[in-house]
Amino acid sequence: MKNLLIKIAAVVCAYLLCLPVHAKEQPQTSLADRRKAEHYYLEAVIHQNMDDMASYYSLVKRAYELDPTNKRYGYDLGYCLTVTSKSNSVINHGLNLMKTYTDAHPEEYYENYIFAAICLHLGKVDMATEVWETLVSKFPEKIQCYPMLANCYVQKKELKKAIDVYDKLEKAEGMSEAISVKKISYYLALNDTTAAINEGKRLYDAAPLNVSNNMLMGNIYMQLQNTDSAMVFFNKAQEIDPDNGYVNLSKASIYTALGDSLSYEKEITAAIVNKNIDVPTKIDVLTSYIRQNIADNDSSARVDNMFKIIIEQHPHETEFRKLYYSYLAFSKKYSEAAEQLNFALDIDPTDIENWKRLMWLYIYLDKPEKTIETGEKALSYNPEEYSILQISAVAYNRMKEYEKALILYQEILDKDKDYNVVNKAEIYSGMAEIYYNLKQEEKAFEYYDMALELSPNDYLTMNNYAYFLCLSGKDLEKAKELSEIAVEADPENVSSLDTYAWICFTMQDYKTALEYMDKIFEVGEESEFSTDVYEHYGDILFMNGRPDEALEAWKKALEMNPESEMLKKKVKNKTYFYE
């Protein structure tokens, strides 16, 4: 049986119910039925050779039904069932049909090989192992069987047996790096360090000037935490091939283990800028490097320089641009991050995720017009991507063009009936904010309730809902309850803490309000403190009998929002006012 292709699935189902699931004693087949069966089987082989696998299956099944005593027909039918069915009972029936034949014909290599491979694929490791053992014994010259048997032993965690199989394969094929590497990994898993080292040395001694052999020895010693011996071999590999960036990576790992940051920096930089290292490896290494240095404010110049070199080497590789964007955005360098995304989109304008990232960056940069312009470009490449409209709606809201924002939100709801519930909840929440800004409070609260019904753990929506309830002076208890949940979910969120403090202030619990405002300045960063935060802080300080500190907070708020008449009034009169 040659090259059986898995093209039968559409036909199999029509016949499954007709098959006997349990083996029964078969009556003697008549001569006429045997001849008919033989005819069908020959026709089946013809269709098989024509890659007409549906007809092949149908004809084999008819042959087997006419002559179920013919194990050959059973084998072929069993194969069809095992590779097409999703029913465990049918698959097992197919395996039994195949096994009946292979048990009777252990000398037929190809049929046994196929059966063993199917068993292994289906997770029948014990059954597969038994067949591979037989094949290796009967056909020692068939070297392709050895790795299959070794794989079975590995899955059964019989690593010593796997090693023995590879030893036999080496005798047939000769020593190879691939085999040695596998054996070493098994020795290390067995904690047989001596055998692992000896196996590595055997390969090394055969070619001591081979870079891979030196790297292999170095890696063995690294796993054994013998950094001195590992470095000897890595240095030797570097002497042989000074431009091998992978050696730099290996040495960097040693310096990391030794805590030698300067040497690590030198080696990792040499590796990342090495032209001979493949792009996926560079991205992985660079990502790890950034994570290690992200907390070090002094590392930004080094990281920026590294990206500059890499981008010069790979100007059309968008993955580096995206990685650089992520680093810059994390560092709150939004303008520079936007520049990298624009470069990436020049290379690949179909990347919808990059368009969305860029739009959000313009939101953070307080450039809503740019957000909308970018969204229009994005839609020209992805006209059905309704999330673009959602971000544009946020931008219109920022521009106080509320009606345009509502139109976009409604367009999304009308067009995208399959929108998942979380995003639909986000849309309701966005619409709620707009209705509040339009002084339609009751409608706003209705939409907030709809949003939370769809996404009850949306703490941002809870916080916004609570704040607007507080500002409206309606249902302060509900506002407090929602705010408490949001704060508990994220106790270091500046916005949530500010909302809760302001609700407490509104309820005249000035002491608790001050406690939560103080938390903001303990856990938050100055860049997170809005005009509202400083004004609220001043109001709360004043009501806690600390007018001088209140005045300083109001002054800070006025610096950020010099057009606020209320703040001007508070600063001028050095006292609290309310609208």
N, C-alpha and C positions, 0 to 999 in steps of 0.2 A: 504494500500500500504506500503510494508515494504522495507527498505534498498535499495532505488533506487540509483543505481550507475551511475556515469557519464561516460558511455561507448558508447554513441550512436552517437557521433559527425560525424563519418565517413559515417553514413547512412542518417543522417538528411537532408543534403544538397540535396540529390537526390529527396526529397519529398517536399521541402519548396515551390517551385513554384506551386505545385498542391493544396496547401491549400487555403481556402477562407480567405482572410485577414479581410474582413468586415462581421460582423454578418448579416445574412439575415433570413427572416422568412422561416422556414423549412417546407416542405410539410409533411404530415402524412406518417410515415414509415410503409411499408407493414409488415405483419406478417412474411413473408418469409425472408425479409431483417433483421428484428429484430433477427430472429433465426440465420441467418448467422453471424450477428454482435456479438451475444452472443457466438457463436462458436469461432470466431476469438479472442474475448476478453479472453475466457478461455484458449485458446492456448497461448495468450500473457502472462498471469499470470504464466503459466508453464515455459515459456522461461525466464521470470523475475526471478523466483525462481532458475533457473539454471544459473543465471548471464549472460544469452545470451541477452544482452540489445538491440543489433541491431535488432534481430528478434522481441523482445518485442515491440520496437517502431513501426516496420513495421506492426505488427498485430494490435496494438492499433489504428494506423492510419486507417487501413482498416475497423475496427469495427466502428470507428467514422464516416467514409465516408458513411457506410451503414445505420447507425442510429445516425444522428447528434442530435437527441432529447435526447439521453442518456447523461446526464451531467457527469456521472461517466467516460465514455469514453473520454469526453472532458477534464476532469480534468487530467487524465493520459497523454493524448496527450499534454496538456498545460504544464505539468511538463517537458516532454521531450524537448519541444521547448525552455523553459526558461533556462534550464541548458546546452543546447548545442549550441544555436544560438548566433551569434554576431550581428545580425540585430535587431535594436531597434523595428522596426515594427513587426517582427516575435515574439520577446520577449513579446511585449505588447499584441499581439494576444494570446500568451500562457498564460499570466497572466489573461486575460479576461476569457479564458476558465476555468481556475482554480477558479477564483472568482465567476463565475456563479454557480459552484458546491458548494463552501463554503457558499455562500449567502443562498443557498437552504438547506444546511445541517450544521447549526452552532453547532449542537450537536456532530458532528464527530470530536473528538479532534485531532487525528493524521493528518488528511488531512488539517485541519486549521493550525496546528503547522507548517507543511511543507510549506504551502503557505506563512505564515507570515515570516518564516525564509528566503525563497527565495526573498520575497519583500525587506527585510532588506538588504540582500546581494546585491541586485540590486540597492540599494539606494532609494527605494520607501518607505521612512520612514513613511510618513503619512498613507499610506495603511497598512504598517506593524503594526504601532501603533494601528490602529483601530481593527485589528484582535487580537493582544495581549491583548488589553483591554477586548475584548469579552471572550477570553480564560481564563483570570484571574478571570473574573466575573462568568463564567459558571463552571470552574474547579478550585476552590480555593485550592484544595489539590495538584495540579500539580505545585510544587514549582519551577520547572525549567523554568516556564513561567515568573516568577517575574523579574529575572535579564535581560531577553530579553526586557521586557516592560520598565524597568528602562533605559536600553541602548538607546531605542528609545527616551525617554524623554531627556536624556543627549544630544543626537544628535540634538534634537530640542531646546536645551538650556532651557528646562523646568525643572530646577534642583529641585525645590520644589516638583514637582510631582514624580521625581525620588526618592527623600527622602521618600515620602509617601509610595511608592512601597516597599522600603527596610524596612520600619517600619512594613508593613504587613507581609513581609517575616520573620522578626524577631519574630513576634507573632507565626508564624507557626513553625519555626526552633529553636528559641532561639537566644540569643545574640552570635555574633561571631566577631572576630577581622577583618575579611575580610569585613564584612558589615559595621562595625563601621568606618573603614578606608575610605571606599567609601563615607559614609555620611559626615565624617569630611571634606574630600576634597571638597564636594559640598557646605557645610556650609562656608568654607573659600572662595570659589569662589563667594558666595553670600555676602561676608563680614559680615557674622553673626558669629562673633568671640565667642560670649557667647555660642551659640549653639554648636560650634565646641569644645570648652573647656568642656562643659557639657557632650557631647557625649564621649569624651576621658576619662573624670572622671568616667563615668558610667562603662566603661570597666575596668578602673584602680581599682575602688573600689571593683569590683568583684574578682580581683586577684592582690593585690598590690605588691606581691613578684614575679610577672611575669616580666621577663626582657623586653619582647616585649611591655608590657603595659607601663612600665616606659619610654622606648624609644619613644613610640608613643606620650606620654605626652610631652616629651622633644622636639620632632620634631614639635608639635603643637605650643609650645611657641617660638621655633626658627623661625617659619614662621610668628609669630606675633612680631618678633624682641624683645622678652622678654628674653634676654640671662640669666638673673639671675634665673628665674624660670626654664628655660630649663636646666641649669647646675645642679639644685637641683635633677631633675629626672635622668639626665645622671649619676650623681654621685651615686644615689641610685641603678641604673642598674649595675654600676661597682662594687658596694658592693656585690650585689647578684651574679654576674658572673665576677670575676676579669680578666678572660682570654678571655673575649669577645672583640675581636679587633674592631668590628663595633661600640662599645661604644667609643673607642679611636678616631675613625673617626669623630663621632658626636661632641665630645669635641674639636677636632682640628678645626672644623668649627666654634665653638664658639670663640675660641682664635683668629682665623683669623678675625672674626667680631670685636673683641676687640682690635686687633692690638698687641696682646701679642705673639711675634715671638718665644720667648724661650719656652713657654708652648706649642705653636703650634708644634714646632719642636719635642718636647718630645712625644706628642700624635701621631703625624703622623708617627714618627719612630716606635713607639710601634705597630701601626696598620699595617704598611707595613711588619714588620718582624714577625707578628703574624701568626702562623701556621694554625689557624682556619679560616682565611679569604680566600675566593676563589680566584683563579688565575686571572680571568678577572677583579675583583675589585682591586686587587693589582696592575695590570698593569695600570688601569685607574688612581688610586691614585698616583702611582709612576710617571706616565707621567705628571700629574698636578703638582706634587712636583718639578719635574725637570724644568718645564716651569717657575715656580715661582722663582727658584733659579739659573737659567741659567746665569743671568747677574751678580750674586754674585760670584766673583772669589774665595772667601773663602769657598764656599760651596762644591767645588769639592771633597774634602776629605770625607765629610759626604755622598755625593752621592755615591762615590766609595765604601765606607764601607757598605752602605745600599745594593748595588748590590751584594757585596761579601756575605753578610748574606743570601739574597734571593736566589742566585744561589746555595749556599750550601743546602738550603731547597728544591729547585726545580732544581736539576742538569740536568734534561732531558726536561725542559720546554724551547723550543726555543724562545718563545715570549719575555722572559726576556733577552735572549742573543741579540736578535735583538734590543730591546729597549736600552740595554747597548751600543751596537754598535752605535746607532744613537746619543746617548749622547757623546760618545768618539769621533766620527767623527765630530760632531758639535764643540767639544773642540779642534779639529785638532790633536787629539791623534790617528793618523792613524794606527800606528803599533798595539796599544792595541785594536783598533776597529777591525782590521783584525783578531786578535787572537779570539775575541768573535764570529766573523762570521765563523771561522774555527771550533770552538766548535759546533756551531749551525749546520753546514754542516755535522759534524761527526754524529750528531743525526738524521738529515734529509737531506740526500744528493740529494734529488729530488727537493729541493726548488730552482728553477732557479733564482728567484730574489736575493737570497742571493749569489749565484755564481756571478751574475753581479755586485752586490755591492762590493764583494771581489775583483773582477778584477779592478774596478775603484779605489779602495783603493790602489792597487799596482801601478796603474798609478800615483796617487798623491804622492806615496812614491818613485817615479822614479825607479820602479822595473819592467820594461816592460817584461823582461824574465819571471818573476814570473807571470805576467798577462797572458802571452801566455800559460804557464804551467797550470795555473788554468782554462783557457778556454778549454783546451784539456780534463781536468777532467770533466768539466761541460757538454761538448758535449757527453761524454759517458753516461750521464743520460738523456740528452735532445738533441738528435742528430738533431732535426729539428728547434732548437732555433737559428735563424740566427743572432739575436742581439749579441750573443756570438762572432760570427765571426767579427762583426762590432767593438767590443771593442778590439779584437785581432789585427785588422787592425790598430787601433789607436796606439797600442803598437809597432807594426812593424814600423810605421811611426816614433815613438820616437827613435827607434833603428836605424833609417836611412836605414832600409831594405825596401825601397820603392816599389820594384817590388813585394815582398811578400804581402805587404799591398794592392796593386792594385789587385792582384789575388784574395784576400779574398773579396774585395769590389765587384768585377765582379762576383764572385761566388754567392754572396747574390742576386745581380740583376738578375742573370740567374735562380736561384732556386726559389726565393720567388717572384712570380709574383703579389701577393696580398699585397706586402709591402705598408703601408700607405704613403701618399705623404710627410708627415713631415719627417719620417725616411729616405725615399728615398732622400729627399733634404739633409739630414745630410750626406748620403753616397756621394752624388755629391760634397758636400762641403769638405769632407775628401779627395776625389780624387783630387779636385782642389788644395788643399794644397800640396799633393804629387807631382802633375805635376809641381807646382811652384818650389818645392825643386829639381826636376829633370831638372830645367832650361827650362821647356816647358811652358813658360809664357802664350802664346796665348791659349793653351789648358786648362791651369789652369783657365784663365778668362772665357773661354767658359763654364766650369763646374760650376764656381761661378754663372754665369748668369742662368744656368739651375736650380741650387739650389734655387735661389731667385725667379725664376718663379714659382716653386712649393710651396715655403714657403716665401712669400714676407715680412713677419714680423720677420724673423730670424735675430735678431740684432747681434748675434755672427758672423754669416756668413758675414753680412754687414761689420762688423769691420775688419775681416780678409781680405776680398776682398779689402777694402779701403787701408789697410796697405801694401798689396802686390802691388797694383797699385802705391802707393807712392814710394815704394822701387824701382820699375821698372822705375819710372819717366814717366809713361804713364797715360794720362787722369787724371791729378791732380784735375780737377774740379769735375769729377765723384767721385773720391776718397773722396774729401771733402764733397760732397753731401751725400754719403753713411755714412760717419763718423758722420756727423751732426745728421742724423736720429738715429744712434746707441747711441750717447751721450744723445740725447733728451729722448730716451726710458729708459736709465739707467744712470742718470747724476753722479752717484757715482761709476761707474765701472772703475777701474784703467786702464784696458787694452784699453777701448774705449777712455778715456781721453788722454792716452799716444799716441794713434793713431792720434787723432785729432791734438794734439800739434805738433806731428812730421810732419803731412801734412802741417800745418801752417809754420813750420820751413823750410820745403822744398820749400814752396812758398814765403820764405823770409819775412813772417809776424812774426818777432821775438817777438814782444810785445804780440800778441795774444797767441803765442806758450807758452810763459812764464806764462801767466795767467792760462792756462789749466794745465801746469805742477804743478803750485802752488796748484791748486785744488786737484791734486792727493795726495799731502802730507797733505792736510786738511781733506780729507774724507777717505783715505785709511789707511790700517794697514801695518806696516813694513814688515810683512810676505808676503804681496802682491807685494812688490817692487822687480822687477827682475833686472838683470844686464842691460838690455836694458833701463829700466826706469831711472836708475842712469846715464847711459851714455848719454841718450837723454837730461836729465836734465842739465848735465854738458855742452853739446854742446849749448843748448839754453841759459844758463846763460852766457856763453862766448860771444855769439853774442849779448847779452844785456849789454855788458860792465862790467861784474862781473866775472873776471878771477879767483880770489881767491876762490870764492864759486864754480866755475866750476871745479877747480882742486880737491876740496874736494869730489865733486860728482863723478869725474872720479876715484879717489882713492877708493871710496866705490864700484864702479862697478868692478874695478880691483881685489879687495878682493874676490868678488863673482865669477869672471872669470879670474883667474891668467894666463890663457893661451892666452888671447887676445893680439895679437901683436899691434893692433890699440890702445888699451887702454894703453899699455906700452908706446907707442910713445907719446900719449897725456900727460900722467903724467910726462914723462921724459922731454919733451920740454915745458910743461905748456901752451900748445896752442892747438887750434882746428885743426884737420886734417880730411879729408874725402877721401874715397877710389876712 
